Amino acid sequence: MTLDLPVLEEPATVELTDVVRTYSGATGGVRALDGVSARFEAGVFTVVAGPSGSGKSTLLRVAALLDKPQEGLVGFNGRDVTRTSARRRRALRRRHIGYMFQQPADNLLDYLDAREHVRLGGRLRAKTGGDVNAGAVDTLQFLGLADRLTHRPVQLSGGEQQRLAFAFAVAGGPQLLVADEPTAALDHAAGARVLEALVALARRGLTVVASSHDPVVIEAADRVVRITHGRVEGV
């Protein structure tokens, strides 16, 4: 079975310029990103690679408009959104960005079953109707969840939750997909399905950004951004 996806008509470009993001820690401020510049373009599958604690997750969160930098600029589709209000950022995320957190349960709503999750994703992106519902079921089937359509997260394994999180993130056709270690909780077969879908989405015009330690995922990327101690080391 292959994943049938439409060509994206409105691609996204995300650009970070000299971004600094600091968190408060037990021993003082921790500079998770230290003057990072990176550009993520439509039709490109980019993997952010680096050791644990290098700043990968923070970079993804800033690119997905979940976190604001203390310094530097964040551009989305050519507009500076660095100081945009929380309400406007939330609206941009809902309409244009699909995001997968590293922990499967963080992506899901306890009271919705699998099919309801992907239908909600379509509604959040203002795409309704039979085509979205059919596409939701197709995506779940492709990911091996055909017999879990009416199951809620608590009834799913960790790997099934992660696959559902992926389906939720891509439902309705976002412009940008950001995935933090999307295959980490999956076995080889399920991980291969998700990786195939990531590549397919990029081929159809989506801007796809993922963090990963997995050499198979890194090998499949069109572009690799390596980060160490909060600094981009090379592309």
Steps between C-alpha positions, in 0.01 A plus 500: 500500500624850417401830654306709249569866574408812303760745374519792741388826343626738772850402614667651805846636567632543854815698570684543830763773521748524792249342737581480870275300736586476869329299773534536875673205664604395850847643444390810308406576141541228240557628146323232295550691173801725463469719190344237275414580138317246285258499208239232432349497152204342325549162342805423715523234771743644756632302794646680801764271651716522809562345841248513782487847653642665188195720441316294238160510670532872577586573138191311389277677750620842384454405133144383577416826683455322833786692666616858457871581486651757735712626212496465124223477242252236387344535157200304374412531132707816471346675801673573828297319768756530781291730718158393379236469774429163657151502348634561148771237539243245613284580197799456268587164659147366479454598138844437353719285727488135602717416802600168657637506853760240593276337763201337323245581769582873480354512148159351569166575666376233741134540404539456122542174314744459209258599226378801697857623543568523130160649427571768760832571330315564175250732668775702672650565157160611366467201270174315538294253307511143377843521341665587831320220682595249231859621506506465879403135482746438215786647704413287803482190281837578342651528849361160601218635718206376294375291792547784751270762350266510802773458765597783735864568595480303825405193295805532273861397550774764503588422138137520393464833680801635312358392165167659591687818599654504153160460334361780720789731409458457124119498488354777288826574321717739707766706322765406755550170683738498796569165667717444807650147476199365304629142474660463845207310654438279197616156393680460167190442287295783650798735490552422132137591429530835677829574326345417163217741578743778603686467171174484302370817666816689410475378139152649483617843611475492879775653712607205719735540797583217739755434771651153519784286629405225255760457221230363269296818538809718457595311185153557353513877555549748217694722740656455842551781752742396775485676833732474800481701823235725350699587189450384145823327397431436133244426230 
